[in-house]
Amino acid sequence: MLRQEDLDAAVTERIVTQAQALRDFAAKRERAQVALLGHEERFRFMRGFNDFSMALPGVGVFNMTTMTAAVALLIAAVATLLALVAVVIDRRALLVSTFSYLGIVIVYAITTTRATAPSDPGTVFFSTLAVLGILVLGLGVGWQPLRRVVLAMLPSSLVAELPTVPV
């Protein structure tokens, strides 16, 4: 791969006469390559927002004894917003952290919705997993159609900068 210094030296030696055109061409090819690989997701450990936000519920940031309906709704709203961003930018990995937060909201909803709510931890745990599983399955099956609908609502200038939706 050519470095910037190599290209500058080639221009100085008059080997390359259209350096800016070459830079533009290389940038165009790189954008096309990124667009083709836009659906690829690589695994990295604890290097971004998703990794740290996933870890927060596990370290006890949320205390179920002090959870209120307002906090649960706020968490659900933020999770929904993150899900929409994930759909728009075509990054399913962003949803991983939202599912941990939604799990907390689901546990709260299961244990407080009615007087006869299940108190058995096993029932609550497996009910939460069932609801999360249905969400994961639904998003997995409907990801591309959902993405088409959401992108149709956005300005075309923004959609042009996003990864394409396969047909």
Secondary structure, 3 states (H helix, E strand, C coil): CCCHHHHHHHHHCCCCCCHHHHHHHHHHHHHHHHHHCCCCCCCCCCCCHHHHHHHHHHCCCCCCCCCCHHHHHHHHHHHHHHHHHHHHHCCCHHHHHHHHHHHHHHHHHHHHCCCCCCCCHHHHHHHHHHHHHHHHHHHHHHHHHHHHHHHHCCCHHHHCCCCCCCC
